[in-house]
Amino acid sequence: MALVHTCIRVLDEKRSIAFYEALGFREVKREAIGDEAINIHIGLPEDGAEPSLELTVNLGRTEPYIVGTGFGHIALTAPDLDGTLAMLADKGIRPDKPPSGGKNGGSRIAFLTDPDGYRVELIGRHVRV
């Protein structure tokens, strides 16, 4: 088996794509699901051609989604955490609070919140966990 992607439902396609593009994601493909929804598959260049996130836009929906208590976060590595946060700040994206951690050889981390309330963790060194 292989993990293909994770789907999150988004309200505003342009706003969500801008957020994830600022994190380095690129659109891989998109597909219409009848006249009900659009699936926008996005991925990081480092992950090859496979998309890792599917942004689903339910057409005609105006009510924000409730993320729920079971969802935690999406995690990404950022080898230069401070540089990444500075680049994101230039695009109007700021962490929820200052980076934390880094003690005893651990990684520094920072959390962002996307336009639909999904949390994104940036891990300040290149590790896959």
C-alpha distance (Angstrom), angle and dihedral (degrees) to the residues before:
residue distance angle dihedral
M1 . . .
A2 3.79 . .
L3 3.76 132.5 .
V4 3.80 106.5 -112.0
H5 3.81 103.6 -176.7
T6 3.78 146.8 -44.8
C7 3.80 118.6 -116.6
I8 3.78 123.4 -143.2
R9 3.79 124.3 177.7
V10 3.78 115.4 -127.8
L11 3.77 131.4 -168.9
D12 3.81 102.9 -155.1
E13 3.80 114.0 38.4
K14 3.82 96.9 -164.5
R15 3.80 94.6 47.1
S16 3.81 92.7 48.0
I17 3.80 94.5 45.9
A18 3.82 90.7 49.7
F19 3.83 90.3 51.8
Y20 3.80 94.9 49.5
E21 3.81 93.4 41.4
A22 3.82 87.3 56.4
L23 3.82 86.1 58.0
G24 3.81 90.8 52.9
F25 3.81 100.7 -96.9
R26 3.79 119.2 140.8
E27 3.78 129.5 -161.6
V28 3.80 110.4 -102.5
K29 3.79 99.2 178.8
R30 3.77 142.8 -29.5
E31 3.75 132.1 -147.7
A32 3.77 134.9 -171.2
I33 3.78 116.9 -129.5
G34 3.78 97.4 -150.8
D35 3.77 109.2 -75.3
E36 3.81 91.3 -45.1
A37 3.80 106.0 77.9
I38 3.78 148.9 -9.5
N39 3.80 122.0 -132.4
I40 3.79 113.7 -152.7
H41 3.79 111.9 -166.9
I42 3.80 114.1 -155.0
G43 3.79 132.6 178.5
L44 3.77 144.6 171.0
P45 3.82 117.8 -102.8
E46 3.83 89.0 -127.2
D47 3.81 89.4 61.5
G48 3.82 93.4 59.0
A49 3.78 123.5 -130.6
E50 3.79 96.1 -32.1
P51 3.80 115.8 102.0
S52 3.78 114.8 -130.4
L53 3.81 99.7 -168.0
E54 3.76 131.0 44.1
L55 3.78 113.7 -159.2
T56 3.80 108.1 -157.8
V57 3.79 117.6 -159.6
N58 3.80 112.2 -166.5
L59 3.80 102.8 -151.1
G60 3.79 115.5 -122.9
R61 3.80 94.9 16.0
T62 3.80 113.7 134.8
E63 3.80 101.6 165.5
P64 3.83 116.3 93.2
Y65 3.78 116.2 -113.6
I66 3.79 120.5 -111.9
V67 3.80 106.3 -126.4
G68 3.80 93.0 -155.9
T69 3.77 135.2 -146.0
G70 3.81 96.4 -85.6
F71 3.79 95.9 64.6
G72 3.81 116.7 86.4
H73 3.79 113.0 174.3
I74 3.78 148.8 -66.3
A75 3.83 111.6 -105.5
L76 3.82 126.2 -147.3
T77 3.78 131.1 175.5
A78 3.80 119.0 -122.7
P79 3.82 110.6 -173.7
D80 3.83 89.6 -166.0
L81 3.80 101.6 38.3
D82 3.81 95.5 174.5
G83 3.80 92.2 47.4
T84 3.80 91.0 47.9
L85 3.80 92.1 49.9
A86 3.82 90.8 48.8
M87 3.82 90.9 50.8
L88 3.80 90.9 48.5
A89 3.83 91.6 47.7
D90 3.82 88.0 56.7
K91 3.82 86.0 58.6
G92 3.81 93.3 48.2
I93 3.82 95.5 -102.1
R94 3.79 115.4 128.0
P95 3.81 131.8 178.2
D96 3.79 118.0 -103.8
K97 3.82 87.9 -116.2
P98 3.82 135.2 -12.2
P99 3.82 116.7 -64.4
S100 3.79 116.2 -84.2
G101 3.78 138.7 -166.2
G102 3.77 127.0 38.4
K103 3.79 94.8 132.9
N104 3.81 121.7 135.6
G105 3.81 92.1 9.1
G106 3.80 94.4 -53.4
S107 3.77 124.7 137.6
R108 3.78 124.1 -91.5
I109 3.79 111.8 -125.5
A110 3.78 138.2 -167.4
F111 3.78 130.2 -171.1
L112 3.80 126.9 -142.0
T113 3.79 128.5 -174.4
D114 3.79 118.7 -138.3
P115 3.82 122.8 -138.8
D116 3.83 91.8 -89.4
G117 3.80 96.6 48.0
Y118 3.82 99.4 -97.5
R119 3.79 112.5 141.9
V120 3.79 120.5 -129.3
E121 3.81 120.5 -162.8
L122 3.79 118.4 -152.1
I123 3.81 111.5 -156.9
G124 3.78 111.5 -155.5
R125 3.76 100.9 -133.3
H126 3.78 136.1 42.0
V127 3.78 104.7 -90.8
R128 3.79 132.1 134.6
V129 3.77 113.5 -143.1
